[in-house]
Amino acid sequence: MILCEVMIMYSVLVVDDEIRQREAVIRNVDWQRAGFEVVGDAENGIEALDQLEKLEPDLVLTDIKMPLMTGLELARKAREIRPATKFVILSGYDDFEYAQEAFKYNVIRYLLKPVSASELTDEFEKIGAEMNREFDLLKSGGSSEDISLRLEKAEFLLPLLLGTGEDVHASDDLTENAKRLGIIKNDGDCYSVVASKFKTSAGETCTAQHHIDFVNSIINKYALCESFFVNGRIITLVTSDPEEMSTKLRLPVIELVQSAKKLLNQNCTIGISETVSNPSLLALACSQAITARRYTSDGTGSIRYINDQERKSTYEFESAEKSVNKLEQLLKIGSKEEITSFLDEILSGKTREGIDYIIIQILATAHRCVSVLPDGNAAAELFTANNSFTSRLSFDFNEQYKNELVSLCLDARDIIYRSQRHESEALCDHALQIINEEYMNEELSLTDASDRLGVSPNYLSALIKKKKSKNFVTLVTERRMKAASDLLLCTSMKIFEITQKCGYSDQHYFSYCFKKYYGVSPNKYREEHLGARDA
């Protein structure tokens, strides 16, 4: 059981465009009694989003009607950045449909104005108690699922995830069993594996059995999942409709990292596999997730998808490994005709890399099968008879050969490191190119750019921050402001025309961003610079 020794004080960000109203709420609500602490305030949604990234509040109290961005729009955009942050909205609209829409975006209260400071204090006491219960449940790892059902799921899934059960059932039987156990809803559902590890603030690994329910409690809010404690890590199988998988995975892994830090004071790193369509491929997906998590050691974010690092599909290599498992069986109990036919099959229609990999696997399999025989000379007999393949094996092993093998591995590491560094720099450059060429597109977003570059938004965001020390939105804003400056000083275009040319549809929003960036309004900026030039 995960225990918290200190009382949690929840942090609050207060957002309202009316400064007197905002200050009155901050000053008059008894936040301490309710178990909250105000860590910041903002006058509009744009400023609030900036504060959200810096302050990481547990809750945002916001007015619904504000210029530039409504409270509901703020909640929707904030959910993409901090899905763990909850919202309380103050509104003058007694509209059921509007309130229903709000609850999609982590809005836990929709309070109607007017509301007094004492009423807000009472309401926040209730909210604090609810958050305590919710977080206690997360920390304690309680699960109401029937133990026998959990055991049956584990008995079915663990062999598949660990690569020891794909031959036990036919493919159709695997899907039917997954449906029967409630692991998937429909025949067409797909699978992805998430590998998580937890460390203390001192950097010591602390992943344990009790993290299973912590992980399940968060991911289950978004998608069906099953988690297991395997070799010092939490392995989670997530299932979903294929078209929704990427969407359903993106937010829970962010929330998992944020909640681990807030509730457990632990750092969580996560790796995510490719999506696979068949349970027989779960061992591959599990291996991918574990490998992806290891890539987080480079310091570029706590979340890594395997496709962020390894663009080329590993299915061909996985197929080769499965093939040699069958070859091992044939070498031991198969006929010569079966072996010849099987090798003809697996060696045809492969890429150059695939052929090379299969050849290495075949040699290793033949060596392994012959070396375990009672006859100690069996391996020597095999390799002497097939000298063209085995002339550089252990029969002439010496110090020079050992050094050549070491050199080969070090060269491989250098090539991998160089490729990774080049790839990360190229991704960053391509993202900047997209910004430079498409800043006038109001719909330009981190998700849009990451989709086109074939990586996850989490990775692209972390990569840009690491390389440029700025986030994607800041870089887009800087490019738009540079364009706005050029248009103001080099053309006679009106402000509303410049607004549209710079990727904004709302002139007030554009003017706010411009003044925040340059310190003066667009008109004043043009007047000052052109006036100085004329003088």
C-alpha positions, 0 to 999 in steps of 0.5 A, a space after each residue: 500500500 502506498 501511504 502519504 505521510 503529510 497532509 496534501 494542500 491543493 494548489 489553485 490558480 484563479 482566473 478572471 478578467 475583472 481584477 477586483 472580482 479576482 482579488 476579492 475571491 483570492 482575499 476573502 475565501 478561506 482557502 486554508 480551511 478548505 485545504 487549498 493554497 492560491 499559487 497564482 492568478 491570471 486575467 484571461 485564458 491565454 495568461 492562464 495557460 502560461 501559468 498552468 505550465 509553470 505552476 502546475 496547479 491541482 485546480 483552476 477556478 475560472 470565470 466562464 465569460 472572458 475575452 479572448 478565451 472562455 473558461 470552457 475553452 481554457 478547460 479544454 486546452 488545459 486538459 491537453 497540457 495537464 490532464 490531472 488538473 481539475 476545474 471549477 467554473 463560475 457562470 451566469 448561465 443556467 444552461 444544462 447542455 453547457 454544463 454537460 459540455 463542461 464536465 468533459 474537460 475535468 470540470 468538477 463544479 459548475 457554480 452559478 453566480 452570484 456566489 459569496 466568499 463563504 459559499 465558495 469556502 464551503 464548496 471548496 471544503 467539499 471539493 477538497 474532501 472529494 479530492 482527498 478520497 479520490 487521491 487516497 484511493 489512488 495511493 492505496 491501490 484499492 481494486 474492486 475487481 473479483 480476484 478470480 477474474 484478475 487471476 484468469 486474466 493474468 493466466 491468459 495475458 502474461 504468457 502472451 506478453 512474455 512470449 511464452 503463450 502464442 502457440 497455445 491458442 489459435 488466433 481466433 481463440 485468442 480474440 474470443 478469450 480476450 472478449 470473454 474476459 472483458 479485455 476487449 469489447 469488439 473483434 476489431 479492437 487493437 492492443 498497445 503495451 505501456 511499460 512504467 517504472 517509478 523512482 524516488 526523488 533520490 533516484 532509487 527504483 521503487 516500482 512494486 506490486 502496489 503500483 498496479 492499481 495506481 496505474 490502472 486507476 488512471 488509465 482506466 478513466 480513458 481506456 480498458 487496461 490490465 496491468 501486471 508487475 513484471 521484472 521490476 516494472 508495471 506492464 499495462 495492456 491497453 485496448 481500444 478501437 484502432 482509430 481511437 488508440 492514439 487519442 486514448 493513450 496520450 492523456 493518461 500517460 501524461 496524467 500518470 507522470 503528473 499524479 506520480 509526482 504530486 501524490 507519491 513524490 515519485 518520478 515515473 518514466 513510461 514507454 509505449 509500443 506500436 499498436 498491434 491488431 493480434 494478441 499473438 504480437 503482444 510479446 513484440 509490443 511488450 518488448 517495444 514498450 520496455 525498450 521505449 522506456 529505456 530511451 527516456 534516460 536521454 533526458 528528453 521527457 518522461 514519456 517515449 513511444 517506440 516510434 519516436 526512436 525506431 521508425 522502421 517496423 520491427 515486425 520483420 525481425 520479430 517474424 525472423 525470431 519466430 521463424 528460427 524457433 520453428 527451425 529449432 523444432 524442425 532441426 530436432 524432429 523434422 525431416 530434411 524435406 520439411 527443413 528445406 521447404 521451411 528455409 525456402 519459405 523464410 528466405 524468400 521475399 525479404 529485404 536485405 536487412 531481413 535476409 542478413 538478420 535471418 542468416 545470423 539467426 539460422 547460424 545461431 540456431 544451428 550452433 545452439 542445437 548441435 552444441 548441446 549434443 552429448 558428442 563434444 565434437 559435433 559442433 566442430 564437425 558441423 562448422 568444418 563441413 560448412 566452412 564458408 559460413 563459419 570460418 571466423 567462429 571460435 575455432 580461430 578465436 584469439 585476442 585479435 578476434 576479440 578486439 575486432 568483436 569489441 570494435 564492431 560493437 563500439 562502432 555499432 554504438 557510435 552509429 546508433 548514437 550519431 543516428 539518434 542525435 542527427 534524427 533529433 536535430 532533424 526533427 527539431 529543424 523540421 518542426 521549425 520549418 513547419 512553424 516558419 512556413 505555416 505560422 499563418 495557419 490558425 489551426 497549426 498545433 503541436 499535435 498537427 506537427 507531430 502527426 506529420 513528423 511521425 512522432 508523439 506530441 509528448 516527444 516532440 514537445 520535450 525535444 523542442 524544449 530541450 533543444 530550444 529552451 522554449 515550447 512549441 506555442 512560444 516558437 509559433 507566437 515568436 514567428 507570428 510576432 516577427 511577421 506582424 512587425 514586418 507587415 506593420 513596418 513594411 506595408 500599409 495593411 490594416 490591423 485586421 488584415 495583418 491579424 489574419 495574415 499572422 494566423 489569428 482570426 480575432 483582432 483583439 486576441 492578436 492585439 493582446 498577444 502583440 502588446 504582451 510581446 512588444 509592450 505596445 499596441 500594434 498601432 503604437 508600434 507602427 507609429 513609434 517606428 515609422 515616426 522615428 524613421 521619418 524624423 
